[in-house]
Amino acid sequence: MGDFCGRLYFAQDMNGDGIYSITDIWLLIEFIWLLPAKLMVTLFQSAPAMQRFFEINCDTGESWGGGIFSFFAWALVFILMSNFLEDIQRNMQPPPPPEQKKTEGEKNHDPRAAWPYATGTSAQRENNDKEAP
């Protein structure tokens, strides 16, 4: 079968009419979208036994089947890239400061106990306000 199918043909003028137009932009987008399917078919095409078994011809991977395969391939690429970027972002954050060991006096000390209004219900706080001089 060789390279006569032009599966991986990429140029600015994709339709070969000699001018760059809106049609060429659509063909570039289609080429990029179908790239995973084209690469997989090209891989299968290199082995004659697989080429005969899967009945690969020049139209293989260029229609809805190639589009569905490419959709899942691009989804996998984006998921892997997202996870990779999250790992990079997580590794760039500074590590949390080491936890300092507290002495026995600090373990039993409650900072809220020094402030009488910090605990209790709102009714208890109102009573404390009234009792305060």
HELIX and SHEET records of a PDB file:
HELIX    1   1 ILE A   22  GLN A   45  1                                  24    
HELIX    2   2 PRO A   48  PHE A   53  1                                   6    
HELIX    3   3 TRP A   64  MET A   92  1                                  29    
HELIX    4   4 GLU A  104  ASN A  108  1                                   5    
HELIX    5   5 PRO A  111  ALA A  114  5                                   4    
HELIX    6   6 PRO A  116  ALA A  118  5                                   3    
HELIX    7   7 SER A  122  GLU A  131  1                                  10    
END                                                                             
